[in-house]
């Protein structure tokens, strides 16, 4: 499976394929450079990947959804980066095009603390409007609405500690 991903504004070509008989082992090729990766789910939404060749924790990568539309938050070597899957194709379709339909749950991308809640139940919101700010790993992450709609539920308040995958806001 091949993807175009955007990491902090830089486009990358990524291919992922199973490697051998181990169910959690994959060969990941980024811009032509291949590495073996051990991947495991973390909670309902996150993925943790280990690069066995690195031999230490610096080879660990965590990926979790940031909001709708293919946006993810990645953490590697003490640094956090915004990742957009197939970002180039999404941009070609138009910057204002959002494909989210139906009720959308906005979940915490990783464990952290809610810093600000920017909407309330019943508020009308626009696509990509900031809804809540979560601090994780000393970085504030602004979670945005994947579509235009109305806030159905706000499940947290400022100061709440959250685990990865916890639903923070629901937009219908």
N, C-alpha and C positions, 0 to 999 in steps of 0.2 A: 504494500500500500504506500503510495507516494503523496506527500502533502507539500504545499507551499506554506511556510510559516513566517511570521514577522516577529522578530525578537528585538524589543526596544527600537523599532523603526528600521531594522535591517532584515531584508528578505533572505530566507534560506530554503533550500530544497531538502526535504527529509523523506527517507524511505525506511519503512519498518517491516521486518519479516521475522517469522519464527525461526529460531536457531536451534536445531537439534531436537532431542526428545523431551527436554525439560519444558514444562508448560509455561513457566514464567521467564524464559530466556529468549531474548530477541536480538537481532542484528539491526542496529540503527546506523544509517548512513546519512551524514549531514554534509552537504556540499561535496560529496565524493569521498569523505573520510568515514570509514566504518569502525564501529565499536560494538562489543557484546554488552548487553544490558540485562540485569535481573530486575523485573518489574513486579510490584505488588500493590494492590489496592490499599488505600488508607481511608477508612471511613466509607461513606456512601459515594463520595465524589472525587476524592484525591487519588493520586498515584505517586508512589515512591519508587525511584529507579536507582540502582547501584551499578556502577561501572567496575566490575571485578578486577580489571587490570590496574586500577588506581591503587588498590590495597589499603586505602584509608577513607575516612569520612569525607574527604574533599571530593570523592567521586560520587557522592550522593546528590540526587536531584529530586525535589518534590514539585509536583504540578497539581494545581487545583483550579476549578472554574472560578472566573472572576465575575462574569455576568453572562447573559445570553449572547448569541451571535459569534460563538467560537472564541471568545476571549478567555485567557487563562492567566494565572499568576504562577511563575516559576521561581524556584529558589535553589541556587547552587553556589557553593563556596562562600556562604555568608552574604551573597548578593541576591536581590530580588529583581525580576524582570517581568514586564507585561508581554504576553505571547498571544498572537492572533493566528489561529489555524486558517489556512487558505485566505489570508488577509488580502493578497493581491486580487484574487477573484472577487472578493467582497467589495473592494474599492472600485473595480471596473463596473460593477453593477450600479454604482452610484453611492455617494457618501451618505445619503439620507435613507437608503434602503435598509429596512430591518425586517428580517424574516420570522420574527417571533409571533406565534399565534396562540390564542387561548390564554389561560391563566399561567403566569410565569412566576416561579419562586426564585428569589435572589438569595443565595446562600453564602455563608462565610467561606472564603477561599482557603483559609487555614486558621489554626487557633489564634485568637487575639482578643482585643478589647474594643468595643464600640466606642468611638470618640464622639461622633455626632449623628443624630438622626435628622435628616433634612426634609422629611415628609410625614404626613399623618394619614390615618385611615380615612378614605373618602377623597383624598386629594387627587386632582387630575394631574397626570405627568406626561411629558413628551419623551419620545425615544431618546435614549442616551442621557437623560436628565439624571444628575446625581441624586441618590436616594439615602445612602448611609455611608459613613466613613468608619473603616475598621483599621485599627493599628495592629500590625503584625510584624514581628522582627524589627522593631524600631522604625517602621515605615508606615505611613498612612496610605490606605488604599480606598479610593473613592469608588463605590459600587454603583453602577448606573442602571437605569431601566432599559431592558432589551426592546421595549416597544412603547408606543403611546397608549395610554389607558388610564385606569383609575386604581389607586392603591386600595386593595381589599383588606390587607392586614399588615400591621407593623408589630413584630413579635419581640422587639428588643427596645431598650432605652440606652441613653448615653451612660457609659460606665459598666455595661454588662459584659462579662467575659463570655466568649463564645468558642465552641470547638469547630473544627473544619466540617463543612457541610451543613451546619445549622441554618435553617431558614430564618432570614432576618426580615424580609419584606415580601409580600405577594402582590403582584400587579395583574389586574384582569382587564 
